């Protein structure tokens, strides 16, 4: 922050689209990318005589989230109508939750850049329907309205104003994103709007306890943009106050092209929305048995999995964090360890470095990897049983990526079996020593660094097939003369 006398106070509202096949109050599809207005049914449009019916899967997903963040699940909660008028809101109101949300309390721990851990409180998470979408591109002097997204189930996750910097905000968002994807309740696709953020930002002098006037920057859909929007807004507010102005409570939009926020409209208060309980929807009652059943089905959460990887596999915190960054990657790694019988660290190196590096170059993720867990395990088996060296394994892996078959097929086809016969290795060493009398004399006169030269020459002479451990051991004996 440019001025050390100031402190930012930040709270985030995250709209998380639930991964259901149908909308929150009707059977209309939620598939992304459909032709405009082909997934807007009578309930979505609010036509006379229709009645909304709650999607049970959406409720289960909301409760799942609440349990994962140690929150309180409401035994009884209600839906409310939130009134505002906008072209993409066909009913003139949004069905949401106000005084009685499904989830209240809770927390998420984030790791800061200095390695310390900070707890961010979660005020609430309430269920609601999404609005439609206003389209401006391709319309001259007009606005297009696509109501496909209207009625899509969301949970809005509201943090406490515990965040003090743009970097902390991004750390919280990434942790939250990882969690909802792990739980299987959201696909996390920020480009498609499945996970988007409103950032509430205010500033105050350090040491003050009273909050300043906040602004809300709406619908930011990438981690980088959230960071830039918050940093800009913090600096803007400081400059306004220091120049004698005052902050207006308002809604703002972030322009990624300029890196700036701009005023959109004056921020509404709750009474502006005229909330009242929706008369068409019965209260939700979550019994103890219902909540216990969902709790019993929770997957192993990211933090617990990371700690288990450190303890069970002896991995470093860095490796464990990398390998548990997604459920799919963690499952892939464990499948490789189990099927290969190789050391856990060797498996970690290959998955985290070689495999992920290759997938990054190919623009693919673990779910679409051309080398499956069983295939990589087959390669690591051959390293473990010394059929091939680590260096040769790299060549085999490249061939596997190219679709040339499994490790055994490639090894046999290319004649890559490692030379472990010590007499053959000694023969190669003798030839190398005879061909390099000058280097041999220098080595024996004390130039120990030439050892690497001889190793390289022997490996070259054996086309990289000689067992490296045997080469090192036998070469030391022979050079000692």
Secondary structure as the mmCIF struct_conf table of DSSP 4:
data_model
#
loop_
_struct_conf.conf_type_id
_struct_conf.id
_struct_conf.beg_label_comp_id
_struct_conf.beg_label_asym_id
_struct_conf.beg_label_seq_id
_struct_conf.end_label_comp_id
_struct_conf.end_label_asym_id
_struct_conf.end_label_seq_id
TURN_TY1_P TURN_TY1_P1 UNK A 4 UNK A 5
STRN STRN1 UNK A 6 UNK A 17
BEND BEND1 UNK A 21 UNK A 21
STRN STRN2 UNK A 22 UNK A 22
BEND BEND2 UNK A 24 UNK A 27
STRN STRN3 UNK A 29 UNK A 29
TURN_TY1_P TURN_TY1_P2 UNK A 32 UNK A 33
HELX_LH_PP_P HELX_LH_PP_P1 UNK A 34 UNK A 35
TURN_TY1_P TURN_TY1_P3 UNK A 36 UNK A 37
BEND BEND3 UNK A 38 UNK A 39
HELX_RH_AL_P HELX_RH_AL_P1 UNK A 42 UNK A 45
TURN_TY1_P TURN_TY1_P4 UNK A 46 UNK A 46
TURN_TY1_P TURN_TY1_P5 UNK A 48 UNK A 49
HELX_RH_AL_P HELX_RH_AL_P2 UNK A 56 UNK A 68
TURN_TY1_P TURN_TY1_P6 UNK A 69 UNK A 70
HELX_LH_PP_P HELX_LH_PP_P2 UNK A 71 UNK A 71
STRN STRN4 UNK A 72 UNK A 73
HELX_LH_PP_P HELX_LH_PP_P3 UNK A 74 UNK A 74
BEND BEND4 UNK A 75 UNK A 75
STRN STRN5 UNK A 76 UNK A 77
STRN STRN6 UNK A 80 UNK A 83
TURN_TY1_P TURN_TY1_P7 UNK A 87 UNK A 88
TURN_TY1_P TURN_TY1_P8 UNK A 90 UNK A 91
BEND BEND5 UNK A 92 UNK A 92
STRN STRN7 UNK A 93 UNK A 96
BEND BEND6 UNK A 99 UNK A 100
BEND BEND7 UNK A 102 UNK A 102
STRN STRN8 UNK A 103 UNK A 104
STRN STRN9 UNK A 107 UNK A 111
TURN_TY1_P TURN_TY1_P9 UNK A 113 UNK A 114
BEND BEND8 UNK A 115 UNK A 115
STRN STRN10 UNK A 117 UNK A 129
STRN STRN11 UNK A 133 UNK A 135
TURN_TY1_P TURN_TY1_P10 UNK A 137 UNK A 138
BEND BEND9 UNK A 140 UNK A 141
STRN STRN12 UNK A 144 UNK A 146
BEND BEND10 UNK A 148 UNK A 149
TURN_TY1_P TURN_TY1_P11 UNK A 150 UNK A 151
STRN STRN13 UNK A 153 UNK A 159
BEND BEND11 UNK A 161 UNK A 161
STRN STRN14 UNK A 163 UNK A 163
BEND BEND12 UNK A 165 UNK A 165
HELX_RH_AL_P HELX_RH_AL_P3 UNK A 166 UNK A 183
TURN_TY1_P TURN_TY1_P12 UNK A 184 UNK A 184
BEND BEND13 UNK A 185 UNK A 185
TURN_TY1_P TURN_TY1_P13 UNK A 190 UNK A 193
BEND BEND14 UNK A 194 UNK A 194
STRN STRN15 UNK A 195 UNK A 205
TURN_TY1_P TURN_TY1_P14 UNK A 206 UNK A 207
BEND BEND15 UNK A 210 UNK A 210
STRN STRN16 UNK A 215 UNK A 220
BEND BEND16 UNK A 222 UNK A 222
HELX_RH_AL_P HELX_RH_AL_P4 UNK A 223 UNK A 242
TURN_TY1_P TURN_TY1_P15 UNK A 243 UNK A 244
STRN STRN17 UNK A 250 UNK A 255
TURN_TY1_P TURN_TY1_P16 UNK A 256 UNK A 259
STRN STRN18 UNK A 260 UNK A 266
HELX_LH_PP_P HELX_LH_PP_P4 UNK A 267 UNK A 269
HELX_RH_3T_P HELX_RH_3T_P1 UNK A 270 UNK A 273
TURN_TY1_P TURN_TY1_P17 UNK A 274 UNK A 274
STRN STRN19 UNK A 276 UNK A 277
TURN_TY1_P TURN_TY1_P18 UNK A 279 UNK A 280
BEND BEND17 UNK A 281 UNK A 281
HELX_LH_PP_P HELX_LH_PP_P5 UNK A 282 UNK A 283
STRN STRN20 UNK A 284 UNK A 285
HELX_RH_AL_P HELX_RH_AL_P5 UNK A 288 UNK A 296
TURN_TY1_P TURN_TY1_P19 UNK A 297 UNK A 297
HELX_LH_PP_P HELX_LH_PP_P6 UNK A 298 UNK A 301
HELX_RH_AL_P HELX_RH_AL_P6 UNK A 302 UNK A 313
HELX_RH_AL_P HELX_RH_AL_P7 UNK A 317 UNK A 323
TURN_TY1_P TURN_TY1_P20 UNK A 324 UNK A 324
BEND BEND18 UNK A 325 UNK A 326
HELX_RH_AL_P HELX_RH_AL_P8 UNK A 327 UNK A 340
HELX_RH_AL_P HELX_RH_AL_P9 UNK A 344 UNK A 349
HELX_RH_PI_P HELX_RH_PI_P1 UNK A 350 UNK A 355
HELX_RH_AL_P HELX_RH_AL_P10 UNK A 356 UNK A 362
TURN_TY1_P TURN_TY1_P21 UNK A 363 UNK A 363
HELX_RH_3T_P HELX_RH_3T_P2 UNK A 366 UNK A 368
BEND BEND19 UNK A 370 UNK A 371
HELX_RH_AL_P HELX_RH_AL_P11 UNK A 373 UNK A 384
TURN_TY1_P TURN_TY1_P22 UNK A 385 UNK A 386
BEND BEND20 UNK A 387 UNK A 388
HELX_RH_AL_P HELX_RH_AL_P12 UNK A 390 UNK A 401
TURN_TY1_P TURN_TY1_P23 UNK A 402 UNK A 403
HELX_RH_AL_P HELX_RH_AL_P13 UNK A 407 UNK A 414
TURN_TY1_P TURN_TY1_P24 UNK A 415 UNK A 415
STRN STRN21 UNK A 419 UNK A 419
HELX_RH_AL_P HELX_RH_AL_P14 UNK A 422 UNK A 435
HELX_RH_AL_P HELX_RH_AL_P15 UNK A 437 UNK A 444
TURN_TY1_P TURN_TY1_P25 UNK A 445 UNK A 446
HELX_RH_3T_P HELX_RH_3T_P3 UNK A 448 UNK A 450
HELX_RH_AL_P HELX_RH_AL_P16 UNK A 451 UNK A 461
TURN_TY1_P TURN_TY1_P26 UNK A 462 UNK A 464
STRN STRN22 UNK A 466 UNK A 466
HELX_RH_AL_P HELX_RH_AL_P17 UNK A 468 UNK A 480
#
